[in-house]
Amino acid sequence: METSIAAFVKEHRRMFNLTQVDLAEKSGVGLRFVRELEQGKQTLRIDKINQVLALFGHEVGAVPHTS
């Protein structure tokens, strides 16, 4: 099963009982960025995505494309 970054972040944020404000503060990004990330905005900076994912021990990387 494929999980989007948006779903992954939202799920993990909730698992750690963090609000969007908490996540923004702890990862060093803005609240607007967290909201856009969780809504699945297509054009976000990878470095900022990685700042958020680092809190959960993950990062964006290249993966094989399956059709």
Buried (B, 14 or more C-beta within 10 A) or exposed (E): EEEEBBEBBBEBBEEEEBEBEEBBBBBEBEEEBBEBBBEEEEEBEEEBBBBBBEBBEBEEEEEEEEE
